[in-house]
Amino acid sequence: MQADNDAGGTDPELSTPTPRQTRHRSGTAVPALNSCTFFDGGRHATFSQTKALLSSARMFPRDIDLTLGKGHFSEAVRSLSLLHNAICARTS
């Protein structure tokens, strides 16, 4: 996954191996979602269904590569690191 910043550069890029995928028979893995929104003075409901043919999951992913670029998201991640370091320094 790569997100671009305002100048067209990287902000940020996340790479990780895709876990082994499981194949589902058609119609056996159909999650549903109900959502309700209010606008123009009325209530509007939407019901969505998706049919998953392949799925994969990993509880504790490994071999993750995060590249921070120049942009709002990368700066937010860097500030979290500084905050974490400051808190850890006070507790040790």
N, C-alpha and C positions, 0 to 999 in steps of 0.2 A: 504494500500500500504506500503510495506517495502522495503527499499533498503539496501543492505549489503555493508559494507566497505571492505577494502583489507584483513582484518583479519577474515572476516566471521561474524563480529558483526553487530549490527544495525546502520544504517546511512541513513536517519532517518526513522521513522515510522509514518504514518498518518492514523488516523481512524475517520470515520464519518458515520452516518447512511445513508443507501441508500434510496432516496426518492421513493415514490410510482411510479411504472412503468406503462407506457401506452402501450397498445398492438396496433400494426399497421397491417392492412390487407396487405398481400403479394403484393409487387409492388407499394404501395402507398407512401412509404418513401424511396426514392432511391436518396441519394445525389451523386453528381458527382464531380470529381477533375481532372483537367488537370495540368500536370507538364511538364516543359521543362528543360532539362539539356544539357550542352555542355561538351563533352569529346571525346578523340581520334579524334579531329579535326572536329567533326560533331555535329549536333543538334539532340537530341533524345527526343521525346515526349511520354508521358504516359498518358493514360486516364483510370481512376479507378472509379468503381461504387461499392457501398456497399448497401446491402438490410437490412434495420433496421426492425426487428420484434418487438423489445421492446425498449423503450427509457424512460429516466427520466431526470429531471433537477430541480435545486433549486437555486433561485436567491441569497438568503442569508443563507447559511448553518449554522446550529447550532450544538452544541454538538461535536465540532471538537477537537480531541486529537492529538497533535503533540508531539512525543517523539524524542528528539535529542540524538544521540549516539556519537560515536567517528568516525569521518571521515571527508572528504573534505566538503560535503554538510552541515553537522551539524556545522562545524566551520564557514562556510560562513554565515549561519543564525545567529550564535552568534555574528559575526562581524557586521552584519546589526543592531542588537540590540544595540551594543555599539555605533555605529555611530548615530543611532536614539537618544539615550540618550544624547550624546554629543551635537547634534544639538538642542534638546529641552532645554538643560541646558543654552545654549547661548541666546535663544530667550525669556526665561522667566525672 
